[in-house]
Amino acid sequence: MSASSIEYLERLVGFATVSRDSNLDLIQFVKSEAEALGATCTIVKNEDGRKANLLISFGPADRPGILLSGHTDVVPVDGQAWTSDPFRLKRQNGKLYGRGTADMKGFIACALTLFGKAAQRKLKAPLSLACSYDEEVGCIGVRRLLDMMEKMPVRPRFCIVGEPTSLQVVTAHKGKSGMKVLCKGLEAHSALAPLAVNAVYMALDLIAEIRAIQAEIAQAGIRDGDYDVPYTTLHAGNIAGGEVINIVPNRCRFDYEIRHIPQDDPRNHSRGIEAAADKIVKEARKIFKGADIEFAPAASYPAMNTPPDSEVVSFMKSITLGNSTGKISFGTEGGLFQQRLGVPTVVCGPGSIAVAHKPDEYIEEEQMARCDQMLERLLNSVS
């Protein structure tokens, strides 16, 4: 007999699968549990073999089924004021505390409990679970799993990404385009600053243009009132340049991102930023012909946009017993499943994103119980 969802969650939280570290111990545990129940398991490792995706499948493989999706990595706890060990589940006042409880080991725990029940049934359609690595650093790991799944003769009918939505059915989320920027200037003694090209100034001038584009979008850009922030956002998140105060800096780096609503094309805003960079470089080359601004793509993922009247949404309403749908500003792997496999996808999982990434992250026992009930109704639909 398989464990309860809370028992599974306790085991999963005990694996400190911060994105910078290996997740192999967790993957091996989940694989062993699933295989003991009769599942077929496939592991897809990363380039150096330190991390892995896992695809678990129950039931007939010759027809479309339902794919559940969850990432195994968690964000760091460094510098956070936890009141208990973040990698040891604490149960108190109806809440389950630990890193990854909401984001998103709670959902994976419920999926494992579901498989314990599925093993006792004859399934008419397959049930699968995709466990990925490195979601928290740009939805990186799942892409290697999708490379394999693209070649499968039968693709899933639906995909449910179990990110924390308090079990509301989410039909859309924003996409993200990240960019690394290197500004190249000309160094000099700071007493001769007008004869040099200050790379920090180049970066600041470009960031000012990014802010101007953001202001224009906020005032007159494409809007979708279903999001907390109802338009595409641009954001410069870090900057580094220069060595000491008496040298005009010849290098400055910064990163920016575009988080776009599905109706908006981020390439239009990227072109605006690149045009602004060209003007800055042209001016700088009046002093130094080697001045330049270089762009290199960083972590990115596509938006997800599933029509509210689609079959997967109707199905989700039937198993959540809810009528409302929502949209979220944070990203998930859902856009990649939708884009790469053409699978109708929604986001729906236990817990709240409001407590994710924070000290004393938790998931409510009530949310775990409701997720178990939702997944049992899903099981009933395929058995």
C-alpha angles and dihedrals in degrees: 000000000000124000126261119263092255091050089051091047090054090055094045095049088052090068107082095215099169108168093249090058136062121277096193096110091055092045091051091049093051092044092051092049092049095045090050086059092051101263127148111236132195124188122205112188130200123250097278096036095240095114136034147191118221128206115196121189134185126185135013115352097200098077138049116273141167122292121203117199133201137158120230099204124092135197120259124272095207113136094006121127101234117177092207139024104293092211096051117072114241119197115203136150094346093311130109112213127201143100109288096014091124099019091071130296091094090071093046089051091053090048090055090052089049090055090053088059093041090057088066094053138069105239123216091197132020126266117208139180125204114201113190139187132223097022091136092060098052111311088280107147100050090064091072090051090050090052086063096040092053087066095051113115091224123038126200121276093220138004124212115194107202100211113146110279098143083256094295114142109249117199101181144023136179123265126230132222115186126193136188115211128200118191115198120200139154123273125222142152106290089238086068096042096137089061093056135064112242108216091196089058090050090053093047092049090052092046088052088055090049089053090049091052089049091051090051092050091049091052103039110002131114110292137200113185093200090079125079087235101033099206143044114288132210120201135178106207109179140011136188130178143140134029110225135003097250096057122075102231118246096191135047129168131193138162128222135181138202116212104192134190111237092253092059126076110222091202089072090060092043090055089052091052092047091050089053089049090053091056092049091049093047090055093045092051090064084076102026124021091203095061112124147155116220127195126205123181117248133185111333139162135177127258119253120228121172119175110249090228094054124121094250091056092051089049092050092050089054093054098038092044088224133121103200129087130193146191128230134208096212119083132244139179088262094094090056094050089049095045101040101036101025088231119153103246139190134177116232128147145136125275135033128283086214091078097039119111090015132109113270092023110186146173124213119244087228090060091051091050092049091049090051089052092048092051092047089057087049089052091050089055092059101037 
